[in-house]
Amino acid sequence: MLPAFGGPEIRALLSSFQGCAKSMSNKWMDMMSNSKEQSVVLDIHAWLSRATLDAVGEAAFDARFGCMDENESPLVQAYNNLVTDIFSSPSDMQILFQGVSRYIPLGILKYIGNTSKNSLLVRMREVSSAATVVAKQMVEEKAAMLLQGKGSRDVFSLLIKANMDTEAKAKLTEEELFAQMRTILFTGQEMTSKTISWAVLELAKHPEIQSRLRAEIRETDTAVHARGDADFTIADFDAMPYTTAVIKEVLRFCPVLYHSCRYATEDDVLPLSEPVTTRSGEVIHELPVSKGTWIVVSLAGYNRNKDLWGENAHVFDPERWLSGAAKEKKATGFSVYSDLGSFGGGTRACIGWRFAVIEIQAFLTEIIGKFELTLTDKSKRIRREACVVMAPTVEGEVENGIQLPLRVSVAPRTE
């Protein structure tokens, strides 16, 4: 899949992201025009969930899911509150099963997964089935187009083309193709929708940051129209320092993927950046890692480490990216994007990090450029729900799933 996630290929997807963001904002405008207060309280995450599902459909699969227009589509229903339904607040029995499952043969686990009447496993099968139905249709359509020499450059088409050109022993099976599709759908929709959700929540909490960001967006928008263009380009985004700073700070302060796991395939030694004194008084400079050890890497911990980000590491402050404070203390690079832990690092870093960053840029500039977002009584009770990804829920209403209610109004032009 690497060719599909290169710089030029991802830049070509910007118009798809912008189109989906505009479709969402147009619906918000329609709702406000019918409101006496000229503002509405919206569940921002619910809207972003559908809009980003459409965006990943167009960009990754060259498919029109129509999630913004059809809230009852099987795909929308399947992905609605997916992570909280399955992974939020596990019971004692679930925790026990997760612990012992690594000792159960894979064949037995598959049988349990395919036949169990457990509500969570039934929910997982529903999601898998809905995504697989779409995947099968796309595989057939794209394979037929490629045979006719009409293939497009979306991620899935390139994957299928590579699979058709590959030697038999290296080919992906049909189920592996479907699994790749489900993974792209999940990461492309869940990660991005929640990152943008946390971004607008922080901006609602910090109106001065929101106003400064809007000023830069509108200044750039004026320049874009003055030269005769209708939409921002990648070059425009690159020339917007405060917007870039805000996005980097959101990724640092609110990492949606809060930890990552690694498995040691051989004995190794982990060097320590600083020596550690054990209870016995021994000073150690490295840790032995035995083959088979699972290592949990705290990405959220790295992103809030005061030794790396300063004493205000627990404060949302985009200014750190402009003043140079974000670069002063880091001796070595860790990640593929600005030394943030959010996309991981090394050979298993997130393959779609450019995809995510450009999608966030497109949605955030569209939302903040047009609208003003303020807190409601309910949004003041937003809590972080750890359910594979970090999701916003309301204190006292966790059973209602993911929520992010904010008041949205048309931003004044007097700034």
Order of alpha helices (4+ residues) and beta strands (2+ residues): alpha-alpha-beta-alpha-alpha-alpha-alpha-alpha-alpha-alpha-alpha-alpha-alpha-alpha-alpha-beta-beta-beta-beta-alpha-alpha-alpha-alpha-beta-beta-beta-beta
